[in-house]
């Protein structure tokens, strides 16, 4: 599985990786084999944004970790639109995980990502268990991952 993580800070990125590993273990799947992290503010830079688009082209999952990552500024929204327009491979799921700063995430607190996923027919998952134990699908096209059962 190819995963792109868009994160706020190191703590958020670490939380995302731990959550992915734990979810894969619970679903008795292999852990993601290719994880590419991108700090959210770096995606403002056109060269970095273009490189991240290339890396996201074959991603199965894009994880947004930390509040700055899932509260979409205009430039990140534009990046996602470019990704959706240029996407040529399989299903893509967007996921949101709580970063290192605490608090729960709900579909209401990530409405732009939820709406974006629905508009483009993408899966959408929100990780809400602070112990990395569960992922709660809001709407999803994830098939055979074991997380929607």
C-alpha positions in Angstrom: 0.0 0.0 0.0 1.3 3.4 -0.9 0.6 6.2 1.6 1.2 9.9 1.5 1.1 11.7 4.9 0.4 15.4 4.9 1.3 16.5 8.5 1.6 19.6 10.7 4.6 18.6 12.8 6.8 15.6 13.7 4.4 14.5 16.4 1.4 14.5 14.0 3.5 12.5 11.5 4.5 10.0 14.1 0.9 9.6 15.2 -0.2 9.0 11.6 2.4 6.3 11.1 1.6 4.6 14.4 -2.1 4.7 13.6 -1.5 3.1 10.1 0.7 0.4 11.6 -1.9 -0.4 14.3 -4.8 -0.4 11.8 -3.0 -2.7 9.5 -2.1 -5.1 12.4 -5.7 -5.1 13.6 -7.0 -5.9 10.1 -4.3 -8.6 9.7 -2.8 -6.8 6.7 0.8 -6.0 5.9 1.8 -2.6 7.2 2.0 0.1 4.5 5.1 -0.6 2.5 5.7 2.9 1.0 5.0 5.9 3.2 5.9 9.4 1.9 5.6 12.3 4.4 5.0 15.9 3.4 4.9 18.7 5.9 1.8 20.8 5.0 3.5 24.1 4.8 6.0 22.8 2.3 3.2 22.2 -0.1 2.9 26.0 -0.5 6.0 25.9 -2.6 5.2 25.2 -6.3 8.2 22.9 -6.8 7.4 20.9 -3.7 3.7 20.8 -4.5 4.5 19.4 -8.0 6.8 16.7 -6.5 4.1 15.7 -3.9 1.6 15.4 -6.8 3.9 13.0 -8.5 4.3 11.0 -5.3 0.5 11.0 -4.7 -0.3 9.8 -8.2 0.0 6.1 -7.1 -1.1 6.6 -3.5 -3.8 4.3 -2.1 -4.3 6.5 0.9 -3.6 10.2 1.8 -3.5 10.8 5.5 -4.0 14.3 6.9 -2.4 14.5 10.3 -2.9 17.5 12.6 -5.4 20.4 12.5 -3.4 22.6 10.0 -3.4 19.7 7.6 -7.1 18.9 7.6 -8.4 22.5 7.8 -7.7 23.2 4.2 -6.1 26.5 3.2 -6.8 27.7 -0.3 -3.5 26.5 -1.7 -3.9 23.0 -0.2 -7.5 22.8 -1.6 -6.1 23.7 -5.1 -3.4 21.0 -4.7 -6.1 18.4 -3.9 -8.1 19.5 -7.0 -5.0 19.1 -9.2 -4.5 15.7 -7.7 -8.1 14.6 -8.4 -8.0 16.0 -11.9 -4.8 14.2 -12.8 -5.4 10.9 -11.0 -5.1 7.9 -13.3 -4.8 4.9 -10.9 -7.4 3.0 -8.8 -9.2 4.1 -5.7 -7.9 6.7 -3.4 -9.0 7.2 0.2 -8.4 10.3 2.3 -7.9 9.8 6.0 -7.7 12.2 9.0 -5.9 11.4 12.2 -5.6 13.3 15.4 -2.2 14.9 15.7 -0.1 15.2 18.8 -2.2 18.1 20.2 -5.2 16.1 21.4 -8.9 16.4 20.9 -11.3 14.4 18.9 -11.9 14.7 15.2 -15.3 14.3 13.7 -16.8 14.7 10.2 -17.9 18.1 11.3 -14.4 19.2 12.2 -13.0 18.1 8.8 -15.9 19.2 6.5 -13.9 20.4 3.6 -12.0 17.0 3.3 -15.2 15.1 3.8 -17.0 17.1 1.1 -14.0 16.9 -1.3 -13.9 13.1 -0.9 -17.7 12.8 -1.6 -17.5 15.1 -4.6 -14.7 13.1 -6.2 -16.0 9.6 -5.2 -13.1 9.0 -2.8 -13.1 7.1 0.4 -13.0 9.1 3.6 -11.9 7.8 7.0 -11.5 9.5 10.3 -9.3 8.0 13.0 -10.8 9.0 16.4 -9.5 6.5 18.9 -6.7 8.2 21.0 -5.2 4.8 21.6 -4.9 4.1 17.8 -7.4 1.3 18.2 -10.1 2.1 15.8 -10.8 4.0 12.6 -14.3 5.2 12.0 -15.3 5.3 8.3 -17.6 8.2 7.4 -18.1 7.2 3.8 -15.7 5.0 2.0 -14.9 3.2 -1.2 -12.3 1.1 0.7 -13.0 -2.4 -0.3 -11.5 -5.5 1.4 -9.4 -3.5 3.9 -11.3 -4.9 6.8 -11.9 -1.5 8.3 -15.4 -1.1 7.0 -16.7 -4.4 8.4 
